[in-house]
Amino acid sequence: MKTYQITANNNRIILNSKTRLNVPINVVIMLKGQANYTTFILSDGREKVVARTLKFFEPFLETHGFQRIHRGSMINPKFIKGYCKDDSIVIMKNGMMIKVSRRRKDAFFEKNGEKLVN
């Protein structure tokens, strides 16, 4: 299965090759994984569910800067609004709050430490 496609200046990820459902990577805010399904949350508020695991998309999206911060969550750091250090929660620009796992917290701070505001 083809998972992505690179066009002239716009990288897109193909979510379903049969229906040709694809989205630009720069509009994906985060991915939420539940069992064998992944939900793509887009900047315009839409959600797309795909019958693939989060692990399936992880290698490709990491090359575009996405970070896995929890077993069931992967975020686009371009959409980070802030961070609550007491609760280890990332606040996204669309208002969503995502917990950072304790084992991934150090790696998350190394990459995003200067962007985060308490």
Secondary structure, DSSP 8 states (H G I E B T S, - for coil): ---EEE-SS-EEEEEETTTTEEEEGGGEEEEEEETTEEEEEETTS-EEEESS-HHHHHHHHHTTT-EEEETTEEE-GGGEEEEETTTTEEEETTS-EEE--TTTHHHHHHHHTTT---
